[in-house]
Amino acid sequence: MSFTISKLLKLPEFSGCTIVAGQNGTNRVIQCVDTMEIPNLETWIQPGELLLTTGYSLIGYPKQLMLLLKTMCKNASAGLAIKTRFIGPLPQEVLDYAEENNFPIIQVPDAVPFIPLITAIGNCIADEQNAALALSLNMSKQLSAVQNSDNFFQDVARILNHYFKRPVIIADLMLDIYASYPESTELPQVLFENENLTQRMHSKCNSLFYYPTEGDDDNLLVHLIRVQNIIVGYIIILRENQAQYATNDSDSIIINYAANTLSIHFSQDDLLNSDIEKRNTSFYSELVHNVYIGRESEVLHLTAQRKWPLPPFYLVSLTLVHSSISQNSDSRNLYRQVVWSLKSILSKSGMNYSIILRDKSIRCLTSNIDYDKLLETLTVIRKYIKDEYDWNTIITISDIIYSYTELASAEEDILPLLQIARSKNLHIIFSRDYLLDLALLDFSVNRHGKAFATDILGRLERYDMENHTNLLHVLQVLTENRGVQTQTAKSLFLHRNTLLYQIRKIESLTNLNLSDGGDLFAAWLALRIRELS
């Protein structure tokens, strides 16, 4: 339906015209027409424009013709129709450049007036716009008819395929396919390998863009699907590999209609999910505050209604710890985008899960799956959040929970686990791997624990500060090496006699015998309490 250069050349008014360069660009869409005979023509060039000129303003300025051509190519113009009466034969340099860039140059006979040509073009553009309006009404009816279809996504893909006559894919944020038509259509590999394309698909620029690929791959026409400015998916149309493609009014109307229909569908789900998330957060808060203690059967009934995973499961907490995003950024929308991403990744992993939003962090109940599989999935989540949004996260995972009444104690462990993760510079931390640290952390906040650490290390710390020594570090390395002096000396790059001297000094300040296993353990314990506190 697009009014292209190839269709233009079939009009009776253009029967005497000849395309002298850019034969492979005749699929370019003509969106407007203009005729100008003024200096600096390139200043006025528009996308999709077919320029008609006698070249009169170019007489004596051969370089201006090349500048005009380069500008038209850069601005994605439709083509150049030119008479040669005044400028003579077109330079070979100009013809070669047009051929290389698949930009059509049409030579118009000197005797052919422009008025009939412009009139014919204007009529064709008007006819196309009228057809586009009729098509948009028909498209609206077709999309409205499938709104409540059980195969909604597949029906939308089929309708788009019927119009574009090209394979269509509807995918989510993680490029998992909701639907495709034909159904065997797969996503091109370039979507996963080209960094520039990936950035474009996550940008806040125009929702519709065309991406030409190299080689024999299909070119891509992509429309972002948004919900309140949050990207939630994509319409991807595989175009034939052409050097140039410009969306006309009909194309834009059709794909915009489809994207808006999908957006409404996602918005309805989002509103429903938002209400569900609020009720889930409230219910979760009641669980961790032991409101349902002793009422396990009632809890199981309520969690089944909410489709929460059955015990046993893990409690996973994702906490935002850093963002390079400026304070003026819409952090709320970006936070929602992270949740969309999280849902997509978890669904793709095959996990049964439920997400609860809580105090600028995310709680996730995940079915009890293989330890390595869970770690792999969480690593993907953390990397994706970092790569896409430049957010760092700390992910903590509880021990396996066998009853919803155990959520309260699991929730209590989240802040201590965060503290341990920060002290050890960890990004993902499983509770069961750090039970001793959790126990020591409890001890470190106890006044007796603090007094114990201070009694052993206090004089040593003061001595280091007053004498600019590092005996505390020597003690730490000694405990890490289980009191083995040769290994400690090697780790510290010290002579054995020097190390022995420093150990004697430490023993005199702490009243410990570091050759004794009990005293060595006491020193290690005091150092761990100091580190955690």
Protein Blocks (a to p, Z undefined) as FASTA:
>chain_A
ZZcfklmmmpmklmmpccfehklmmmpccfbdcddddehkllmpcehiacddehlmmgop
lmlmmmmmmmmmmnopabdcddfklnopadfklmmmmmmnopacddddfklcfklmmmmm
mmmmmmmmmmmmmmmmmmmmmmmmmmmgcklmmmmmmmmmmmnopacddddfkopafbdc
dfklccdfklmmmmklmmmmmccbdfbdcdddehjbdcdddddddeehiafbdcdddddd
dfbdcddfklmmmmmmmmmmmmmmmmmmmmmmmmmmmmmmmmmmmmmnommgoilmmmmm
mmmmnopacddddddddddfbdfbdfkbcfklmmmmmmmmmmmmmmmnopacddddeehi
acdddddddfklmmmmmmmmmmmmmmmnopacddddddddfbfklmmmmmmmmmmmmmmm
mmnopabdcfklmmmmmmmmmmmmpmklmmmmmmmmmmmmmmmmmnopaklmmmmmmmmn
nopaklmmmmnopafklmmmmmmmmmmmnopafkbmklmmmmmmmmmmmmmZZ
